[in-house]
Amino acid sequence: MSQRSALDKRRKRTLWTVIIAVVVLVVAAIVGFSVYNSQRSKPVATPKGTVSDGGTDSGLAVAGNGPVRVEVYLDFLCPACKSFETNANATLDQFVSQNRITLIWHTLGFLDSRSTTNYSTRSAAAAGCASDFGQLKAYGNALFASQPPEGSAGLSADQLIDLGGPAGLNSPAFAACVRDQKYKPWVGRITNDAARRGVNATPTLFINGKETTVNTVDDLKAAINAAG
Amino acid sequence: VSLARVRAWLGTLARLGLGSAFLAAGALKIGDLAASGRAVAAYHLMPYDVAAAVGAAQPFVEIALGALLVLGLATRFSAIIASLLIAAFLIGIGSAWARGLRIDCGCFSRGGDLTGDQRPRYISDILRDIALLLVASFLVAFPQTRFSIDEKLEAGTR
């Protein structure tokens, strides 16, 4: 075989392997995008208590009907969310009882990779069930009180159902809603809505639609008072 | 032992190592494409909807590229693509760090969010990506390796 034709063959071979590699990579990207698109376009069941929150409509009414809209983005697995809840609860209750604020929660499934069972999404979906029965706040507080450590399996479906008992969530309908993870797709949607709004940490606080950082309860009071 | 033979064996290790890294990175993200998209969005480098699409495609591309490298098909081309991807990741992490964002790089996890009590690991992420970039560059320079489809094809047409 001549030197020349050997070189040609080699060039041809390289060209074809590169073409195959390009096709493989492009097809992979298209498959990924279409899988995501088909997951996204599914209609989603929404819990009762979903409120207009100035854009995403992904929040749940927790308490109050006052003029200042206080939105908390939280994850029931996130320790910082639990401490926010512990520290701010009494203050927020006070504003609610004075009819100053409308308290809204976005119960996200941000930290699914930090439990072995997607506890963030499961607990947030269970909170959606509690909202159906008008007991979101009591149930959310119970979820924080029983917060499992990161990296664990978290609470089982049975434990999530039992946790509703003290909040008056004893019905078979609530149990079925939790067990079937009825609001799992909804959690996926509102978690994406949060990212779309630029929320990439929990807890994140919005007061009247504006992201607000507070480090102390006094900061929180001041921020709410400043908003009206 | 000739230098070419040493290179071929080092290249084989590089190819398998780099390929496995891409396979692992893709496999860890493919189970939750929405989370992968949020991890890209957390860098705040593109509009959310673009980030969501990129994040969904990324694990599939990483697995395909990992497979090309492990099989040794179009090794030099695959290594060039790998270098470009790693360089893009480095720029992303570096810019997140420079802008003071507190995010998980989402390199070998779904990443994205950090809760209040967690610290980003930018330095170790960047060092790891630089190491991977060196491995990929070696393959770009010396793509002839053992146990590869390229090698089989070469033998077939010789």
Interface residues (C-beta under 8 A of the other chain):
Chain A: A6 K9 R10 R13 T14 T17 V18 I20 A21 V22 V24 L25 V27 A28 A29 I30 V31 G32 F33 V35 Y36 N37 Q39 R40 D75 C78 P79 A80 C81 S83 F110 L111 D112 S113 G188 T191 N192 A195 R196 G198 N200 A201 T202 P203
Chain B: D32 L33 A34 A35 G37 R38 A41 A42 H44 Y48 D49 A52 A53 A56 A57 Q58 P59 F60 V61 I63 A64 L65 A67 L68 L73 A74 F77 S78 I81 L101 R102 I103 S109 R110 G111 G112 D113 L114 T115 G116 D117 I149 D150 L153 E154 T157 R158
